[in-house]
Amino acid sequence: MEGVGSWDALEWTKIEPVSGSASHGMAEFLLEAEEVIVQGQGVVLVNTNEAGTLSVTNFRLLFVSEVSRDIIELGTIPLATIEKFGKHIVKVPSAPRQPDKTPSRRLLQVIGKDLRIIVFSFRPRTKQRRQVFDALWRYTKPARLWDLYTFICGPSKFGNDNPKLRLMNEYYRLLGVGSFHGSSSTFEDVLFSMSNDWWRITTLNSSYTLCATYPFALIVPKSISDEEVLQASTFRARCRLPVISWCHPGTGAVLARSSQPLVGLMMNLRSNADEKLVAALCTQTAGGKGPRRKLYIADARPRKNALANGAMGGGSESSSNYFQSEVVFFGIDNIHAMRESLARLRDYVDTHGATSSDGMSSFLRNGGWTWGGGNLSSMSASVSTLGDSGWLIHVQSVLAGSAWIAARVALESASVLVHCSDGWDRTTQLVSLASLLLDPYYRTFKGFQALVEKDWLAFGHPFSDRMGIPTMSGNSTTPLELSRQASGGNISASPMRIPSGSGSLASSSSHAQNNCSPIFLQWVDCVAQLLRMYPCAFEFSSAFLVDFLDCVLSCRFGNFLCNSEKERQQSGATDACGCLWMYFSNLHSSEGSSHVHYNLFYDPVKHDGPLLPPAAALAPTIWPQFHLRWACPKEVRAGELESQWRILTKKYADMTKARETAEMKAKDLKMSVESLAAELQKEKQASSSALTMARRASRESLAIKRAIQSLGCKVHFSSNGNHAADSGSTPLETREVLTGYFRGDSDAGGQLDEKADFSVTISAIEDSMVPDHPINEVCESLCPFRTREGCKWPDAGCAQLGSQFVGLKANFDAFDRLSIYDRYFGSE
């Protein structure tokens, strides 16, 4: 199941495998600090008729398939999520030819708080069932709070920040005064002066002496002093006086919460301080210039229950005693009705599901493979059973009450004071759900965390009592073992079916003793119903709500331990245990918005205001991702439109990423081609320049060669350093030889190198070696530098090479008298 109820999908932190003696060969499946206590081989999960290994660890009941060696999700349940368990013996009908033999099956039934009923079958004549049962009895009922797995595991990499700082930031946001900057040691110095036009923050409860179940800081009307706050607390049950939970940033309307007033049996007791505090919630409208707003006092209980509480000193307000107020009763039942309702819902989904605890499908149980898994009468009975559970009616009551509160605040700018008996169960449901409807911030991940920490944790919802885990004062009084039944299996529908035991347990546990109740589960169910009605209004998905609820029920983290902020501080759970919010933050950071917890349809612009659902839209339905995930897993997957959309979105994202990668590669390739083209152009320019320079050098060298030859020297170029005479010339004795060597990579100084690759040799010829030639006589007669001592320019070099032009440039008249035509072309 994709991201819904899967313990593997939660990706718990793994560490190095524990030793073989402690793991019993299960090290690859164990979590951090998890150890195997007992283990049973060849155990059969009756729900799916699958054999495997059943292990009891210090954290969960772990079932691994013998065939696939994978964890079976249905058979794996955290110990804190187990509500009840018991041993049963069911006789299997004997074969017709063996009437005397009546084989029986030894079963272990486990009932979870997450609506699953698991049945394990053990091999006969073994003590495995007894060992597993004893281990469950010991580890599902730890004697102390510190024996829970979360304390043994420690914070790991999910360390918790100070929740008081987060509460302060939320208070600052509500007051519109920015964000809190400081530490817990500076709370008292800063908060006394923090306020806006209507409300202020008081630290009168910083040591929890005002109210042990309230947070250390409270928002109260600015016009009420701390002395009056202290006096008003004495008139409310458990000193839970009216305080502000949420305030509208524009109109000044507020949601306030408290417990019931102590008006007594005759409903005639009053408190001036309490009445003044409640009246201060009715600030003036229109920025303090209009009339005072109306106040609604919403009592979550049925009216008869409120009157009955008067016999114990409680009761409800009278609108005549409170300024401009109106009292409304919502008729929501108490925690015991909710617990029994959920038990009936659990029996319903187990009976009519595809993987029931008796191993039979509802198709077979209800009369064959006909329409809907049975005949029309059985289907009508199924629908009736769902209605008889009352769960959907209770959910609808909470939704309707919250929507009514939100409408009064949003449409009338009225203030609403909400309470029940103690002000920590139904009150918390209504206030937090109404805040979710009014404030879009609470419909984001960060805002949802702030809402839960403020209204559920800081204001003292008793999580330990409601979930049946140890408290600061000791162990829970809730018995977990079911009545042991030696049932003969005389059930007409299925010989293997075992009642869940809710009825038999009532005789051994009165309502006063059993305070377990799915109050928080019911609230999350309500949030899921709103998510179904407004699929684009929430940043988180239904899969997040399921995983979030699983984490709370499992007690894997320390956020939801104890009954109040004071108890969590005294127990050190904040520092000693891991933080659920840090775990989810780490989980989301790895995948970002593509994670299954993100709602693909979230549109914050479309729903940037309050959600005000009409009454007709508040008809709840079964929450498939949570209610049906164990009994009807295939149907949950088949109807998961969001998962299919997520798959398509992921494919589209992968294709988009691949396209972007290809575009980047094409862009890089284009840049490389352009760079190579630019380099090629530079090379062409360099080659053209070099060719031009070579041609110039060739012309210059030719001119130099002619000039040197005109001086009567011979020039020889050599590429290997050899400066011998030209092969076409007769070797002559030279008077002076000048040789230069050059290397292709010579330095800028042009230094000569005897080992150079290129050399130039210039040889001067002696005058005596110059043969007589008619042109020499002409030069001697015409050259102005010729004297009796000889030629002075340069030593008759011009005549030595037989040049007829050298020496004539300075005397053009002599040149004109030279009969050159006769010399070269002869006479006619």
N, C-alpha and C positions, 0 to 999 in steps of 0.2 A: 504494500500500500504506500503510495508515494507521499511521504511527508505527513501522513495522518496516522497518529498512534503508533508509529513504528519506533521501537527503542533503538534499532540500528540507525534509523533516519536522524535520531537526535545526536548521533556521533559523540557519544560520551568519551571523555579523555581516557586514553589508554596509557599504561606505563609498561615497564619491563615485566615479563611474566613472573608470577610468584613461584616459589619452590614447588617441586613435585609433590612433596608431602602435603602441602596446603592446597594444591590445585586439583589433585586427583585426575590429572590428564586433561584439565579444562582450562589451562593457562591462557590459551589463545582467545578464550571467550570472556575472560575476567576483566573487570575494570580496575581503576586505580584503587589500591588498598583493599580490594575485594578478595575474600578467602572462602573456600568451600568448607562447609561445616560437615554435612553428610551428603551421601550420594546413593541413588538407586539405579540399578541397571535393569534394562528390559521393561521399563515402565511404559504403559500405553496411555496416550492422551485420548480419552474416550470421545471427545468432541469431534476429532478428525480421524480416529482409529489409526493413529500413527505411533510407532514404537520409538523409544529414545532413552536418553539418560537424564534423570531428574536430579538436580543438585540444589541444595539449600545453602546459600552463601550468607554472608553478613549484610547483604544488601537486597537480595531478590531470590525468588524461586526461578531457577534457570532450567529450561528444557531444551535439549539438543537432539535433533533427529539422528537415529542410528544409520540411516541410509545416506542422507545428504550431508550430514555433519554440519548442519546450519542451525542457528537458533530459531526455534519456533515461537513466533511472537505471541500467539494465543496462550501458549503454555508458560510464558515467561512474564512474571509479574513482580514488581518491587514489594518487599515485605510491608512497607508502610501503606501500600495501596490495598492490601488484603483487609477486608472487613470481617469476614468470618471464615472458618474452616472446620471440617469435621470428618470423622471416619464413618463409613457405611459398609454394610454387607448386603449385596443384592443377589438373590437366588435366580439362577438362570433356568428357564423351563427345560426339563430333561427330555431326552429323546424318547420316542414311542416305545422302543424295544428295551429301554433301561428305566423303568418307572421307579426303581428303588434309589437310583443315583440322582441326587439333586445338586449339581455343582453350583458354587457361589463365586461371586467376584468381590474382592476386597478393594474398596474404592476410597479415595480421598477427595472430598469436594472442597473447592476453594472459591469463595465469593469475593469479588473485587468491588472497590468503590467506583470503578470506572465501567460498571454495567456488564461485567463478564462473570460467567459461572463456569469454572473449569473442573473437570472430573478426571482423576488419574486412576488407572487400574494397575495393581501390583501383582506380582507373581505369588501364588499360594506357597505356604510353608516357608516364608522368609520373614525377616524382621525389618524389612526395608520400610514398610508403611509406618510401623511404630517409630522408627528412627526419624523419618521425615516429619511425622506428626509432632514428636517431642521437640525437634529443632524449630519447627514453626511456632510452637507454643512459647518457646524461650525467646526467640529473636523477633517475633511480632509484638511481644509485650516486654520491651526492655524496662528494667527497673528504674533507670535514670535517663534523663534527657541526653546526657553525655555518652550514653551507650549507642546512640543512633549512628548509622553509617556515616552521615555527613560530618560528624565530629571526628571520626576515625580517619576519614579521607583528608580532611583539612581543606583549606582554600585552594590548594594547587595553584594553577595559573589564573583562576577566576577570583582573585581577591576583591573584597568588598570595600567600597568607599564609605565614608560616614553618611548614613541615610539622613542624618539631621541636616547636613548641608544641602542635600537634594530637596528636603522639605522646605528649607529656607528659600531656596531658589524658586520653588513653586509659589510660596507666599508672596515673594517679591513680584512675581509675574502677575498674580491676582490683583495686587495693589497697584500695579503699573509703575513701579519705582525702580525698574532695572533688574539687576541680578545681584545676589549676595556675594561679597568678596571677603573672606575671612576664614577662621577656623572655629572649632567648637569652643575653644577657650574665650573667644571674643563675642559669643552669643549675647550674653547678658549686657555687655557694654553697648552693643549696637542696636538691639531690638527695641529697647524702651522708647526710643525717639523715632522709630520707623512707622510712618502712617501716611494716609492720603486724606482727602477731604472728609471721608466718612468713617474709615476704619483704621485700627491700629493693631500692632502685634504686641502681645504681652508675654512675658516670661514668668508669670506668676506661678506656673506649674513646672518650672525648670527642675525642681527636685521631686516632682510627682507627688507633692503633698496636697495639692488642690484636688486632683483626681488621678488615681493610680492607673487608669486605663486610657487617659487622654495623652496627646503628645506634649512635649516639654514647652512648646510655644503655641499660642492660640491667637486667632483673629477675632477681635471683639469690637463693638461700636466705640468710636473715638470719644463719645460723650460719657462713657461709663468708666468709672475709676476702678482700680484694682480692688479696693475695699468693697465696692458694690458687687464686683465679680465674685469675690469670696463669699459674700452673703447669699448671692443667688444660687451658688452651687449647693447649698444645704437644702434647697427646696426640690432638688431633682434626684431621682434614683441613682445611687452609686456616684453622686456628685457630678454627674455628666450634664453640666449646665448648657444652655443654648450658646453655641459659638458658630461662626461663619465658616462654611465649607467652600463656597464659590460665590463670587460677586460679578455682576455684569459690568464690563468696563465703561459702558456708555450711559446706561440708565441708573446705575447704582442699586438695582434690585439684587437680592442675595438669596442663596440657599443656605439655610441654617439647620443645625442638627442638635439633638439633645436626647435625654431619656424622658420617661414619663414624669409628670409632676406628682409630688406627694400631697395630694389633696385630701386623702383619707376616705373612709367609708361613706361619709355624708357629703363628700365633694364640696366641702365648705372651707377648707384650709386655703390660705392665700399667703403670698410673699410679695411685699412691695418691691424688693430688689429684683426678683424674677420678673415681675410685671414691667418694671422700668427697663430691664435689659431687653425683653421681648419687644416692647414698644419702640426701643431705639433702632430696631431693625427696619422700622417703617420710616425711612428718610423721606425728605420731600422730593418730588419729581421735578422735571424741567430745570435741572441744575440748581435745586434749592429754592426756586422761586414759585413752583407750583404747589398743589395740595399734597398732603402726606399720602404715600402709597398705601395700598391695602395689604394686609397680612393674612395669609392662609396658614392655618395650623393643620398639617396633614398627619393624622394618626393612622399608622399602617395597620393596626389591628382591627378586627371586627368590633363593633360597638359593644357587644355583650362581653367580650373578653376585657375590654377597657373597664367596664363597670365591675367585672369580677375582680380585677386587680385592685379596686378600691378597698376590698376587704383586707388586703395585705398592706394598705397604706398608700397604694398607687392611685391610678386613675387617669383622667384626662382633663384638659383645660375647659373652662367655661368662657365662651366668647364675650360674655358680659364683663368679665374681669380683665380682658386684654384689649387694648386700644385698636379699634377699627379692624377686628379680626373675624375670621370665619373658620370653624372647626369642621374638618372633613375626615371621614373614616373610609379606609381603603379595603378593609375586610380580608387582609392577607393572613393566612394561617401561620401557626408557630412552627418551631423547628421540628417537633415530633411529627407533625402532619407531613412535612416535607420529606423526612426520612422514610416514612412508611410509603409515601407516594413513589419515591424513587425505587424502593424495593419491588413494588408492584410493576413498575415500568421495566425493571430488570427481568422479572419473571416473564413478562410479555414478550420481550425481544428474544429471550432464550427459548421460549416455547414455540414461537412462530418464526424462528430464524432458520438458516440453512445449516449451521454448525451448532446444534444444541448440545447441552451438557449430557444428554442421554445417547448421543451418537446418532440420533435419527433426524432426518430432515422433516420440516413441516409438511412437505408434500406427502410423505408416507404416513405421518401421524394423522393427517386430516382427510384420509380417504382416497388416496391415489393421485395420479397426475392429471387432475382436472383443472379447471380455470382457477387461477390464483393459488394453486397448491391445495385445493380442497373443494368441497361442495359449498353451495351458497350459505347453508346454515352455519358451517364452520367458519366461513369468512365473516359472517355477521357477528358470530361470537368473538372472533378476533378483534374486530373493530370495537365491540362493546368492552372487551377487556382493556383495550388501550384507553378508552374513555374512563373506565372505572379506576384506572391508576391515578387519575387526577393530576398528573404531572403537567400536562399541557395547560390545564386550567390555572394551575398555580403560576406557571410562567406567564400566562396571559394577564393575570392579576398584577404581577410585578411590572410588566411592560405598560399596562394601562395606567397604573399609578404614576410611573415615571413620565410617561407622555403627558399626563394631566399637569404634573408639576412644571414640566418644561414649557407647556403652553401658557401657564399662568405667568411665568417669568418673562417669556418672549413676547407675548401678545398684550398683556396687561401691565407689564413692568411692575408686577407685584412681587413681594418677598414671601418666601415659603419657609416655615419651620417644620421639619420632619422629625418624628420620633415614633418609637414603638414602646416596648416595656423597658428594656435596658439600653436601647439605642445603639446596638452594635451588630444586629443581624438584618432585620427588615429595613431598618433605617439606613444602614450602609448600602443595601441593594438599591433603594430608591434614590438616595442622594447621588451616588456614583453613576447610576444609569441616566438620571436626569442631567447631570453634568456632561455626560457623554453626548447627549442629544443637543445640549446648548452650545458647547464649546468645540469647534473643529480641531483644536489642538489636541484634545484627548483622543481623537480618532487617528493619531499618528503613533508610531512606535514609542517615541520619546514621551509623548503626552499620556499614552496608556500606562506607561511605567509610573509617571508622576501621579496619575489618578489612583492607581492601585496602592502605591506607597502612602498616599495621603489619606484616602478615605477608608482603606481596609487595614493597613498596617499601623499607621500612626494613630488612628482613632480607635484602635483596640478591638478589632474583630477577633474573637477567641479561637484562633486557628488550631491550637493544641486540643481544646475541648471538642471542636467540631470534627476534627480528623481522627480523634482517638489516639493521640500520641502523648508521651509523658510531658508533664509541665514542670515548672520550677519547684513546685511543692512535692512532686512525686509522680507516681504512675497514674495512668488513666484508669478509671473505674469500669471501663467498658469491657465486658467479657467477650472474647473473640470466638470461643469454641461453640459450635452448634450442639444442640442436644444429640447425643449419640443414639442413632436409630438402628435397630436390628430389623430392618424392614424386609418383609417377605416379597416386596415388589408387587403387591396386589393393586396395580394401577392399570386401569383399562386401556389408556392411550398408549402407554409405553412401560414395559416391565422394568426398565432401567432408570426411569425418571425419579429424581430425588427432589423433594421440596427444598426451597432455598432456606427454610428454617426461620423465616421472620416471625411466623406465628408462635412457634415453640420457644423462641428466645424471649418473647415478651413476658412469659411467666417467671423467668429468672432475672429479668432486668426491667425495673420500672422506668417510667419516663423520667422521673427525678434523677435516677442514677445515670441513665444513658443520655448524654448531651451531644452525641455525634449527630451531625446533620449536614446535608449537602448544600449549605447556603451559598458558598462561594461557587460551587459547580453550577448551581441554578443561575447565578448572576452571569457567569460566562456563557451559559446557554442563552440567556437573554441577549447578550452582545452578539452571539451568532445569529439570532433571529433578526436583529437589526441589520447585520451584515447581509443577510439574505434579502431583506427589503430594500436596502440601499447599497448595492454592490460597488458603487463608485465612490462611496463616502469614506471608506476606511483604507488606511495605508497597509494594514496587515490583512492576512487571509484567514480563512477558516482553519487551514492547516496549522497556522501559528497558534490559534486558540486551543486546538487539540494538544499540541506539544506543550504549550504553556500550562495547561491543566494537568497533563501527565507529570510535569516537573513538580508542580505544587503537591499533588497527591503522593508522589514518591518520596518526598522529603529528601531529595538528592542535594538540595541547597539549604542554607540556613535562613533565607529571607522570611519564610513563612512558619517558623517555629515559634513556640510560646504564645501567650495570649495578649500581649501588649508590648508597646515600645519599652516600657520599664523592664519587663522580664527579659526581653532580648538583650538589653544593655547589661543586666545583671548576670546573665548566663554567658556573655561573651560570644554569642552566636555570630554576631556581625564579623568579628575578626577571626574566629576559629573555623568558620565554615565557608564554603564557596558561595559566590553570588550568582543568582539566576540571571540577572540583567547583564552581567559581564559575560556569562556563557553565551547568551543570545547575541550580544554585540560581537563577540568573537566569531560566532557561527555565521552571522550576516556579512561580516567584513570579508570573508573568504570568497563569497559569490556575489555580493552586492545585491542589486535590485532583481537579479535573476533567481535569487533564492526562493524556495517554495513558500516561505513565510510572507513574501511580498505579494500584495494584491495587484494583479496585472491591470485591473480596471480602475484603479484609483485615480480620481480626478479632483484635486483639491480646489480647483476653480469652480467647478460645477456645484460643489457643496461647501461653500465657504461660510455658511451661516448655520443657524439651528436646524435640526431635523425635527419636524412636528408631524409624526405619522397619524393619520386619521384612525378612528376606532375600527373601521372595517379592515384596515391593514394589519391589525394587531392580533390576528388569528395565528397562533404559532403552529408549527409542524414538527415532526421528528427531525432532530439534527442528525442527518445520516452519517457525517464524518465522525461523530462521537457515539451516538446511540446504537448505530448498526454496524460499526466497524468489526466487531467480534462475531456477531450472529449472522451478518450478511456481507461478508467482505467483498464478494464479487459484485454485488449490486452497488456497493459504495464506489468501487472503481469504475464500473460501467457508467454510472451517472455523474462522474466527475468531469463536467464540461471544462472546468478551469484547468484540470491537468492536461487535457487535450490541447487547450489553447496555449498552455505553458510550453508544451512540446513544440508546437508550431512556432511560437515566439522564439524559443531557443534555436530552432533550425534557422529561422530568419535572421536572428542575431549572429549565428555562426556564418551564414552566407554573407551577411553585411560585413562581418569582420574579415572574411576571406577576400571579399571585393576590395575593401580598404587596403588590405595587405598587398593584393595584386596591383592596385593603383599606386601604392607607394613604391613597389618594385619597378613598375613602368616609369614612374617619375624619376627614380634613381637611375634607371637605365638610360632615360632620355638625357639626364644631366651628364652621365658618363659619356654618351655619344657626343654631346655638345662640347664637353671638355676635350675629348679626343680630336674633334674637328678643329677646335681652337688651337690645340697643340700642333696639329698637322699644318694649319695655316701658318703658324709661327715657323715651323720647320721649312715650309716652302719659302717664306720670306727670308729666312736665314740662308737657305740654299741659293736663292737668287742673289742675295748680297754677296755670298761667298763666291759665286760664279763671276759676278761683276768685279769683285776684288781680284779674283784670279786672272781675269782678262787684263785688268789694269796692271797687275804685277807682271803679267807676261809681256805687256808692251813696255813697261818700265825696265824690265830685265833685258829686253832686246835693245832698248836704247842705251842702257848702261853698257851692255856688251859691245855695242858699236863704238861707244865713246871710249871705252877702254882699249878696244882694238885700234882705235884711231891714235892712241898714245904709243903704239908700237908694242903692245902686249897681247899675249895670247890668253884666252879665257877658256877654261875647261870645267864643265859641271859634272859632278859624280854623285851617285846615290849611295855608294857604299864606302865613301871615304878615300877612294883611290883617286889621286890627282895626276895621273900620268898624262902625257901629251895626247892630243887627238890622234885617233888612228889614221886619219886621212892626211896628217902632216908629218914631215920629216923631223925627227927629234933634233932640237937645236940646243946649243949651250946657252944657258941663261945666266944673266948677271944677277938677277934677284927674283925670288919666288915668294909670293904672298898667298897663303892658303887660309881659307876660312871654313869652319865646320858649323853646321847648324842642325839642331834636332827639332823635330816637329812639335814637341811639347816643351821647348826651351822656355826659360823664365823671361820675365819682362825685361830683364837687363840685357838680354841678347848675348850672354856669355858664350865664348867659343868652347867647344868640346871636342877633344881629340877623337872621341868615339861616336861622333855624330853620324847621322844617316845621310846627310847631304853636305857636299863640300864644293867650294869654288876655288879654282887655282888660276892665278894671274902670273904670267911669266914675261919678263922684259928681256929683249934680245940685244946683244952687244952690237955696237955700230959696225965692228969689223966683220960681223957675221952677216950683215945686210948685203945682199948681192947688188951689183950695179944694175941700175935700171934707168931707162931714159927719164922716167918720171921723177927720179931723185934729183937729177940735174936740174929739172924744171923747178922743183921745190927749192933747191939751193939758190937758184938765181932769183926766184920770186919772193921767197920768205923774208919778211922784214926782220925776223929775229936771227937770221943767219949772219954770223960775223966771221972774222978770221979765226977766232978761237973755236968756232964750231957753232952748231945749232943750240940755241938756248931755250927752245920751247918744243916739247920737253925732250931734250937730247935727241932731236931729229926723229922723234917717234912717229911723226906724221908721214915721214917718208919710208919708215921701216916696213910699214904694212902696205905700201903702194897705193895709198889713197890719193886720188887726184883732186879731191875737194878740200881736204884739210890743208890749211895754210894759205888758201886762196881767198878766204872770206874777207880778209882784211885789205885786199888789194883787187878791187874789181876791174880796174883798168888793165892790170896784167892779165886778169882772167879773160877780158875781152880780146886781148891780143893773142891769146892762145888759140892756135889753129886746131881746135878740138875735133872739128869735122874731118879734117885730114887724118887726124890721129885714129879715130875709131871707124870711120866709114871709108877711108881711102879717097883718092882724087878721081875725078871722072876722066 
